[in-house]
């Protein structure tokens, strides 16, 4: 059986439940390895032996590889850490083994900080630490100064060589203060040291308030709010359109049109809140996240998602937000092997993490590379199916092709492509598939009423158009342009409402 290993190893692309050990089998953090900023650079020599251990292929393959370097990708929705094995291939790290998390906690916090700052260079220190506190909220000890200060060299490297990160005044201040502290440690006690860049978690709100009152403007606040919005879904989960959105801070990370007027252009049923109710919300959780009940993204059934009675489980990708029945996702990941699907199903129930099919191209099975346009993903809004831009079927088009009976199924945002794949019939009245796809627990209005409300809104607009003598051709064009235009600007330039 061991002779088959050579056939399997070349396909090793990612490892979950990972941990690293030295030649004495003692746990070590992967950041003891030399760091490679650019793939074209020569890997520095490294005398210590370090080995990657973990699971691959949905938990079916045990991994034991000697590794010699690591690198960090910040272009995607979440940071991508990879390690270089002695055979010359790079392996992605998905999720550490629970008992190993404390070992790599400091470097993971630093990596998350760099990723967040790169996406939001103008973000304030307060918002940055608020984000890190939410990402690492399962730890008893909140992210602290030591987590970041132990990795100053890594931060400085990215600050010097990454143009986006170089725009961050927050990191610039940190690097300067670190240099001052080093001078102070060597005996220059007469230096006037400024307020530390990183305060204790309980003190942060006070410190940032005092430091930023005179420096911040309303325009800066608006800019930071936009940056924070990149962490969440940039279109409404109900109608798949943009505009004024309320973001769920739970694990689903979805966004919604909260008030009826917000989704008028896309006939959105919305969450039905009043303006006063929205204003009173401090931290919004959708009903699914509040009551820990989520839908399986394959079959759509609503099930418990937390505790010992959990029936659906969250994909381990940090920005995914999709839940699955173990059986449903296992069958998608292993469609040609019943035994492998059964084994993965058991592993998921036992608590082993998994990556759902959204993060692999349906056509070629490759990963996304957002730095290369052909390898950027087009992601379906209704099911776990994604395509590389180069792999998109012709029928999933960015515009109508009347001669071939092809209708618009794809919209391009500045950072991603949203599609409805060919598994979903389009409702031409509303420009999307049927909107009966969401189920909320303990909701006073049945989900079936959503489709009815959408139809009523569409009919109302159609009557208004008839009164204004707009012909049928113009009505169709208006609907098409309305959907496409809002996708292009949603999440990046919110629509301004008339008073």
C-alpha positions as CSV (number, residue, x, y, z in Angstrom):
1,X,0.0,0.0,0.0
2,X,2.8,2.4,0.8
3,X,4.0,2.3,-2.8
4,X,1.0,4.3,-3.8
5,X,2.2,7.3,-1.7
6,X,4.2,8.8,-4.6
7,X,1.0,9.0,-6.7
8,X,-0.9,10.9,-4.0
9,X,1.8,13.3,-2.8
10,X,1.9,15.5,-5.9
11,X,-1.8,16.3,-5.4
12,X,-1.2,17.6,-1.9
13,X,-2.3,21.3,-2.0
14,X,-3.6,22.0,1.5
15,X,-3.4,20.6,5.0
16,X,-6.0,21.0,7.8
17,X,-5.6,20.2,11.6
18,X,-2.0,21.1,11.0
19,X,0.9,21.5,13.4
20,X,4.7,21.7,13.2
21,X,7.4,19.8,15.1
22,X,11.2,19.8,15.2
23,X,13.4,16.8,14.9
24,X,12.8,16.1,18.6
25,X,9.1,16.0,17.9
26,X,8.5,19.1,20.0
27,X,5.9,21.6,18.7
28,X,7.3,24.7,17.0
29,X,5.6,27.6,15.3
30,X,5.9,27.7,11.5
31,X,7.4,31.2,11.7
32,X,10.7,29.8,12.9
33,X,11.2,28.9,9.2
34,X,12.8,31.5,6.9
35,X,10.2,33.8,5.4
36,X,10.0,34.2,1.6
37,X,8.3,37.4,0.5
38,X,8.6,36.8,-3.3
39,X,8.5,33.4,-5.0
40,X,11.3,34.5,-7.3
41,X,13.6,35.0,-4.3
42,X,16.1,32.3,-3.3
43,X,15.1,30.4,-0.2
44,X,17.5,31.2,2.7
45,X,19.4,28.3,4.2
46,X,18.0,26.9,7.4
47,X,19.8,24.4,9.6
48,X,17.0,23.3,11.9
49,X,14.7,20.4,10.8
50,X,11.0,21.3,10.9
51,X,8.1,19.0,9.9
52,X,4.5,19.7,8.9
53,X,2.0,17.2,10.2
54,X,-1.8,17.2,9.8
55,X,-4.6,15.9,7.6
56,X,-5.4,16.2,3.9
57,X,-8.1,15.0,1.5
58,X,-10.9,15.6,4.0
59,X,-9.1,13.9,6.8
60,X,-8.3,10.7,4.8
61,X,-4.6,11.3,4.3
62,X,-2.1,11.8,7.1
63,X,0.6,14.4,6.2
64,X,4.2,14.3,7.4
65,X,6.5,16.6,5.4
66,X,9.8,18.3,6.0
67,X,9.4,22.1,5.3
68,X,12.1,24.7,4.7
69,X,10.3,28.1,4.3
70,X,6.9,29.9,4.6
71,X,5.2,32.8,2.8
72,X,2.1,34.8,3.2
73,X,-0.5,35.8,0.6
74,X,-2.8,38.8,1.4
75,X,-4.7,39.2,-1.9
76,X,-7.7,36.9,-1.1
77,X,-10.7,37.3,1.2
78,X,-8.6,35.8,4.0
79,X,-4.8,35.5,4.4
80,X,-3.2,32.5,2.8
81,X,-0.2,30.9,4.6
82,X,1.8,28.4,2.7
83,X,4.9,26.3,3.5
84,X,7.6,25.0,1.1
85,X,8.3,21.3,1.4
86,X,11.7,19.8,0.5
87,X,10.1,18.4,-2.7
88,X,9.7,21.9,-3.9
89,X,5.9,22.4,-3.7
90,X,4.0,24.9,-1.6
91,X,1.3,23.6,0.7
92,X,-1.5,25.8,2.1
93,X,-2.3,25.8,5.8
94,X,-6.1,25.7,6.4
95,X,-6.8,25.4,10.2
96,X,-4.4,24.4,13.0
97,X,-5.1,21.5,15.3
98,X,-6.9,22.8,18.4
99,X,-4.0,21.8,20.8
100,X,-1.6,23.7,18.5
101,X,-3.5,27.0,18.3
102,X,-1.8,28.6,21.3
103,X,1.6,27.9,19.7
104,X,0.8,29.9,16.5
105,X,-1.7,32.4,18.0
106,X,0.8,35.3,18.0
107,X,1.8,34.9,14.4
108,X,-1.8,34.3,13.2
109,X,-2.9,37.5,14.9
110,X,0.0,39.4,13.2
111,X,-1.0,37.8,9.8
112,X,-4.7,38.8,10.3
113,X,-3.6,42.3,11.2
114,X,-1.5,42.7,8.0
115,X,-4.4,41.3,5.9
116,X,-6.9,43.7,7.4
117,X,-4.7,46.7,7.1
118,X,-3.8,45.9,3.5
119,X,-7.5,45.8,2.6
120,X,-8.2,48.9,4.7
121,X,-5.1,51.1,4.8
122,X,-6.9,54.1,6.3
123,X,-8.5,52.1,9.1
124,X,-8.1,53.5,12.6
125,X,-6.3,51.7,15.4
126,X,-9.6,51.3,17.2
127,X,-11.3,49.6,14.3
128,X,-8.3,47.4,13.6
129,X,-8.2,46.1,17.2
130,X,-12.0,45.7,17.2
131,X,-11.7,43.5,14.1
132,X,-8.9,41.4,15.7
133,X,-10.9,41.0,18.9
134,X,-13.8,39.6,16.9
135,X,-11.7,37.2,14.8
136,X,-9.9,35.8,17.9
137,X,-12.9,36.0,20.3
138,X,-12.7,32.4,21.2
139,X,-9.5,32.9,23.2
140,X,-9.7,33.8,26.8
141,X,-6.9,36.4,26.4
142,X,-7.5,39.1,23.8
143,X,-4.9,40.0,21.2
144,X,-2.2,41.9,23.0
145,X,0.9,44.0,22.3
146,X,3.2,40.9,22.5
147,X,1.4,39.1,19.8
148,X,2.3,41.9,17.3
149,X,5.6,43.2,18.8
150,X,7.2,39.7,18.6
151,X,6.8,40.0,14.8
152,X,8.0,43.5,14.1
153,X,10.4,42.3,11.4
154,X,7.6,40.7,9.4
155,X,5.4,43.9,9.8
156,X,8.3,46.1,8.7
157,X,9.0,43.9,5.7
158,X,5.5,44.2,4.4
159,X,5.4,47.9,5.2
160,X,8.5,48.5,3.1
161,X,7.6,46.2,0.2
162,X,3.8,46.3,-0.1
163,X,2.4,49.6,-1.4
164,X,-1.0,49.2,0.1
165,X,0.3,48.5,3.6
166,X,2.8,51.4,3.3
167,X,-0.3,53.7,3.2
168,X,-1.2,52.7,6.8
169,X,-0.4,55.5,9.3
170,X,-1.3,53.1,12.1
171,X,1.5,50.7,11.1
172,X,3.9,53.6,10.4
173,X,3.4,54.9,13.9
174,X,3.9,51.4,15.4
175,X,7.2,50.9,13.6
176,X,8.5,54.3,14.7
177,X,7.5,53.7,18.3
178,X,9.2,50.3,18.2
179,X,12.5,51.9,17.1
180,X,12.2,54.5,19.9
181,X,11.6,51.7,22.5
182,X,14.7,49.9,21.4
183,X,16.8,53.0,21.8
184,X,15.2,53.5,25.2
185,X,16.1,49.9,26.2
186,X,19.8,50.6,25.4
187,X,19.9,53.4,28.0
188,X,18.5,56.5,26.4
189,X,16.0,57.2,29.2
190,X,15.7,60.9,28.4
191,X,13.6,60.2,25.2
192,X,10.0,61.4,25.3
193,X,8.2,58.2,24.5
194,X,4.7,58.6,23.0
195,X,1.6,56.7,24.0
196,X,2.2,53.1,23.0
197,X,0.7,52.0,19.7
198,X,-1.0,49.1,21.4
199,X,-2.8,49.5,24.7
200,X,-4.3,46.8,26.9
201,X,-7.6,45.5,25.5
202,X,-9.6,47.2,28.2
203,X,-7.8,50.6,27.7
204,X,-8.0,50.7,23.9
205,X,-11.3,52.5,23.6
206,X,-10.2,55.3,26.0
207,X,-6.8,55.8,24.4
208,X,-8.1,55.9,20.9
209,X,-10.8,58.3,21.8
210,X,-8.3,60.8,23.3
211,X,-5.8,60.4,20.4
212,X,-8.2,60.6,17.5
213,X,-10.7,63.3,18.5
214,X,-8.6,66.1,17.0
215,X,-7.2,64.2,14.1
216,X,-10.3,62.4,12.7
217,X,-12.9,64.0,10.6
218,X,-16.4,62.8,9.5
219,X,-15.0,62.0,6.1
220,X,-12.4,59.7,7.6
221,X,-15.1,57.9,9.6
222,X,-17.1,57.3,6.4
223,X,-14.1,56.0,4.7
224,X,-13.4,53.5,7.5
225,X,-17.0,52.3,7.6
226,X,-16.6,51.5,3.9
227,X,-13.4,49.6,4.6
228,X,-15.0,47.6,7.4
229,X,-17.8,46.8,5.0
230,X,-15.4,44.7,2.9
231,X,-15.4,42.1,5.6
232,X,-19.0,41.3,5.0
233,X,-21.1,40.3,2.0
234,X,-21.4,43.4,-0.3
235,X,-24.9,42.5,-1.6
236,X,-28.1,41.7,0.1
237,X,-28.7,38.0,0.9
238,X,-32.4,38.3,0.0
239,X,-32.2,40.1,-3.4
240,X,-28.5,40.0,-4.3
241,X,-28.4,43.7,-4.9
242,X,-26.4,46.5,-3.3
243,X,-27.2,49.8,-1.7
244,X,-27.8,50.5,2.0
245,X,-27.1,47.3,3.8
246,X,-27.1,46.0,7.4
247,X,-24.3,43.5,8.1
248,X,-24.7,40.5,10.4
249,X,-21.8,40.2,12.8
250,X,-22.4,36.5,13.3
251,X,-20.7,33.6,11.6
252,X,-22.8,33.9,8.4
253,X,-21.3,37.4,7.6
254,X,-24.3,38.1,5.3
255,X,-25.8,41.6,4.6
256,X,-29.4,42.6,4.2
257,X,-31.6,45.5,3.1
258,X,-33.0,46.3,6.5
259,X,-35.8,48.8,5.5
260,X,-38.4,48.4,2.8
261,X,-37.3,51.5,1.0
262,X,-33.7,50.3,0.8
263,X,-34.5,47.5,-1.6
264,X,-37.1,49.2,-3.7
265,X,-35.0,49.2,-6.9
266,X,-34.5,45.4,-6.8
267,X,-38.0,44.6,-5.5
268,X,-36.5,43.3,-2.2
269,X,-38.8,42.1,0.5
270,X,-36.1,43.3,3.1
271,X,-36.0,42.5,6.8
272,X,-38.9,44.9,7.3
273,X,-37.3,47.1,10.0
274,X,-38.2,50.8,10.5
275,X,-35.6,53.5,10.4
276,X,-35.8,53.9,14.2
277,X,-35.3,50.1,14.8
278,X,-32.2,50.1,12.6
279,X,-30.8,53.1,14.4
280,X,-31.3,51.4,17.7
281,X,-29.3,48.3,16.7
282,X,-25.7,48.3,18.0
283,X,-24.5,44.9,17.0
284,X,-26.7,43.2,14.4
285,X,-27.2,39.4,14.4
286,X,-29.6,37.9,11.9
287,X,-32.1,35.4,13.4
288,X,-30.0,32.5,12.1
289,X,-26.9,33.5,14.0
290,X,-28.8,34.7,17.1
291,X,-30.6,31.4,17.5
292,X,-27.7,29.2,16.1
293,X,-29.8,27.7,13.4
294,X,-28.5,27.8,9.8
295,X,-29.4,26.4,6.4
296,X,-27.4,23.7,4.7
297,X,-26.1,25.5,1.6
298,X,-26.8,22.3,-0.5
299,X,-30.3,21.2,0.5
300,X,-31.5,24.4,2.1
301,X,-32.8,22.7,5.3
302,X,-32.7,24.7,8.5
303,X,-30.9,22.9,11.3
304,X,-29.1,23.5,14.6
305,X,-25.5,24.8,14.0
306,X,-24.1,24.9,17.5
307,X,-23.5,22.6,20.5
308,X,-24.0,18.8,20.8
309,X,-27.1,18.9,18.8
310,X,-25.5,20.6,15.8
311,X,-26.6,19.1,12.4
312,X,-25.0,21.6,10.1
313,X,-21.3,22.7,10.3
314,X,-19.5,25.8,9.1
315,X,-16.9,25.7,6.3
316,X,-13.4,26.4,7.8
317,X,-12.6,29.2,5.4
318,X,-12.5,32.4,7.5
319,X,-14.7,34.4,5.1
320,X,-17.1,31.7,3.9
321,X,-20.1,31.7,6.2
322,X,-21.8,28.7,4.6
323,X,-23.1,25.7,6.7
324,X,-23.5,22.2,5.5
325,X,-24.9,18.8,6.5
326,X,-21.9,16.5,6.7
327,X,-23.5,14.1,4.2
328,X,-24.4,16.9,1.7
329,X,-20.9,18.4,1.6
330,X,-19.2,15.1,1.6
331,X,-21.1,13.9,-1.4
332,X,-20.1,17.1,-3.3
333,X,-16.4,16.8,-2.3
334,X,-16.3,13.0,-3.2
335,X,-18.9,12.5,-5.9
336,X,-17.2,9.4,-7.4
337,X,-16.4,7.6,-4.2
338,X,-19.1,6.5,-1.8
339,X,-16.5,5.2,0.7
340,X,-14.5,8.4,0.8
341,X,-17.7,10.4,1.1
342,X,-18.8,8.3,4.1
343,X,-15.4,8.6,5.7
344,X,-15.5,12.4,5.3
345,X,-19.0,12.6,6.7
346,X,-17.9,10.7,9.8
347,X,-14.9,13.0,10.2
348,X,-17.0,16.2,10.0
349,X,-19.4,14.8,12.6
350,X,-16.4,14.1,14.8
351,X,-15.3,17.7,14.6
352,X,-12.7,17.7,11.8
353,X,-12.8,20.8,9.8
354,X,-13.4,20.9,6.0
355,X,-13.3,23.3,3.1
356,X,-16.5,23.5,1.1
357,X,-16.6,23.3,-2.8
358,X,-17.1,27.1,-3.1
359,X,-13.3,27.4,-2.8
360,X,-12.5,25.1,-5.7
361,X,-13.3,25.7,-9.4
362,X,-16.2,23.4,-10.4
363,X,-14.6,22.9,-13.8
364,X,-10.9,22.5,-13.3
365,X,-10.8,21.9,-9.5
366,X,-8.1,24.6,-9.1
367,X,-7.8,27.2,-6.3
368,X,-8.5,31.0,-6.8
369,X,-5.6,33.3,-7.5
370,X,-6.9,36.9,-7.3
371,X,-3.7,38.3,-8.6
372,X,-4.3,36.7,-12.0
373,X,-7.5,37.8,-13.8
374,X,-8.2,34.4,-15.5
375,X,-8.0,32.6,-12.1
376,X,-10.3,34.9,-10.3
377,X,-13.5,33.2,-9.0
378,X,-17.1,33.7,-10.2
379,X,-19.2,32.6,-7.3
380,X,-22.8,31.4,-7.5
381,X,-25.2,33.2,-5.1
382,X,-27.5,30.2,-4.7
383,X,-25.3,27.1,-4.3
384,X,-21.7,26.0,-3.6
385,X,-20.4,26.3,-7.1
386,X,-17.6,28.6,-8.3
387,X,-15.7,28.9,-11.6
388,X,-12.5,30.5,-12.6
389,X,-13.2,33.4,-14.9
390,X,-11.5,31.4,-17.7
391,X,-13.6,28.3,-16.9
392,X,-17.0,30.1,-17.0
393,X,-19.5,28.3,-19.3
394,X,-20.6,30.5,-22.2
395,X,-24.2,30.4,-21.0
396,X,-23.2,32.3,-17.8
397,X,-22.9,35.6,-19.6
398,X,-22.3,39.2,-18.4
399,X,-25.0,40.4,-20.9
400,X,-28.0,39.2,-22.9
401,X,-27.2,37.4,-26.2
402,X,-30.7,37.5,-27.8
403,X,-29.7,35.5,-30.9
404,X,-28.7,32.5,-28.7
405,X,-31.4,32.9,-26.0
406,X,-28.8,33.6,-23.4
407,X,-29.7,35.9,-20.5
408,X,-27.5,37.8,-18.1
409,X,-26.3,35.6,-15.2
410,X,-23.1,37.3,-14.2
411,X,-22.2,40.7,-12.6
412,X,-18.7,42.0,-12.0
413,X,-17.8,43.8,-8.8
414,X,-14.4,45.4,-8.3
415,X,-13.2,42.5,-6.2
416,X,-15.3,39.5,-7.4
417,X,-17.8,38.1,-9.9
418,X,-21.3,37.1,-8.7
419,X,-23.3,34.6,-10.8
420,X,-26.3,32.4,-10.9
421,X,-25.2,29.1,-12.3
422,X,-27.2,27.1,-14.8
423,X,-28.8,25.0,-12.0
424,X,-31.1,27.9,-11.2
425,X,-34.0,29.2,-13.4
426,X,-34.2,32.9,-13.7
427,X,-37.3,35.0,-13.0
428,X,-37.1,37.7,-15.6
429,X,-39.6,39.9,-13.7
430,X,-37.1,40.4,-10.8
431,X,-33.8,39.6,-12.5
432,X,-32.8,36.8,-10.1
433,X,-33.9,33.2,-9.4
434,X,-36.9,32.8,-7.2
435,X,-36.3,34.4,-3.8
436,X,-37.6,31.7,-1.5
437,X,-34.1,30.5,-0.7
438,X,-33.8,31.8,2.9
439,X,-35.2,30.4,6.0
440,X,-35.1,32.2,9.4
441,X,-36.0,30.6,12.8
442,X,-38.7,32.2,14.9
443,X,-39.8,34.7,12.3
444,X,-43.3,36.1,12.5
445,X,-43.6,36.1,8.7
446,X,-43.5,32.8,6.8
447,X,-40.7,32.6,4.3
448,X,-43.2,31.8,1.5
449,X,-44.5,35.4,1.9
450,X,-41.2,36.7,0.6
451,X,-41.9,35.6,-2.9
452,X,-45.4,37.0,-2.8
453,X,-44.1,40.4,-1.6
454,X,-41.4,40.5,-4.4
455,X,-44.0,39.8,-7.0
456,X,-46.3,42.6,-5.6
457,X,-43.4,45.1,-5.7
458,X,-42.5,44.1,-9.3
459,X,-46.2,44.4,-10.4
460,X,-46.5,47.8,-8.7
461,X,-43.4,49.1,-10.6
462,X,-44.7,47.7,-13.8
463,X,-48.0,49.5,-13.4
464,X,-46.2,52.8,-12.8
465,X,-44.1,52.2,-15.9
466,X,-47.3,51.6,-17.9
467,X,-48.8,54.8,-16.7
468,X,-45.7,56.7,-17.9
469,X,-46.1,55.0,-21.3
470,X,-42.8,53.2,-21.2
471,X,-42.8,50.5,-23.8
472,X,-42.0,46.8,-23.1
473,X,-38.6,46.9,-24.5
474,X,-37.6,49.8,-22.3
475,X,-39.0,48.0,-19.2
476,X,-36.8,45.0,-19.9
477,X,-33.7,47.2,-20.4
478,X,-34.4,49.1,-17.2
479,X,-34.6,45.9,-15.2
480,X,-31.4,44.6,-16.7
481,X,-29.4,47.8,-16.3
482,X,-30.8,48.2,-12.7
483,X,-29.5,44.8,-11.6
484,X,-26.1,45.1,-13.4
485,X,-25.4,48.6,-12.3
486,X,-26.1,48.0,-8.7
487,X,-23.9,45.0,-8.6
488,X,-21.0,47.0,-10.0
489,X,-21.2,49.6,-7.3
490,X,-22.6,47.7,-4.4
491,X,-20.5,47.7,-1.3
492,X,-18.2,50.3,-2.7
493,X,-20.5,53.3,-3.4
494,X,-23.7,53.0,-1.5
495,X,-26.8,54.4,-3.2
496,X,-27.9,57.8,-2.0
497,X,-31.6,58.0,-1.1
498,X,-33.8,61.0,-1.8
499,X,-35.2,62.6,1.4
